[in-house]
Amino acid sequence: MPGRLIASNLCSVDGYTIDADGSFAWAAPDPDVHAHVNEVERPIGTYLYGRRMYETLKVWQTMAGETPEVRDYADIWRAADKVVYSTTLAEAETPRTRIERTFDPDAVRALKAAAGRDLSIGGPTLAAHAFRAGLVDEVQLFLIPIAVGGGTPALPAGVRVGLRLEEERRFAGGTVLLRYAVGAAA
């Protein structure tokens, strides 16, 4: 069975992954949410990242972690392959990572078809290319109980995507997971 491409984001209830000041500190998950993020990330075999997302997440390569959730996520991240789309990075700074200069939808389709595990696309800017190309199979939004009023939207503007609710989960701290299959009538 081919791998699915999953777009997953922690975002504000008004739909932003990064606020207008460039911060996402408000999105730090509590231990309960972090443990669930780990469970939905565990099946991922390959992460697709833009340069900025990769540079943010590469700390997981050396993260020791103070909590079980942090240590677990670091192990999950290290075990997965990473494809970084960048015109400026000279080389990958972490193992299991390769650099691609352009996002080629046909290459991603081939990667999905050959994958034995799911793929995740990280970062809304890169994910917008995958949405436009019809490559995204699932959307996971962890809605953090804060409205930030602007910034980088979790979902791309100008792209209509039909979604079918597959799961809703509420966490004690107020975060809500909404998991959608892509392909319902738009």
PyMOL commands that set and color helices and strands:
alter all, ss='L'
color gray80, all
select helices_A, chain A and resi 25-27+31-41+51-61+68-79+105-114+124-132
alter helices_A, ss='H'
color red, helices_A
select strands_A, chain A and resi 5-12+16-19+44-50+81-85+97-100+118-122+138-144+151-153+163-170+176-182
alter strands_A, ss='S'
color yellow, strands_A
deselect
rebuild
show_as cartoon
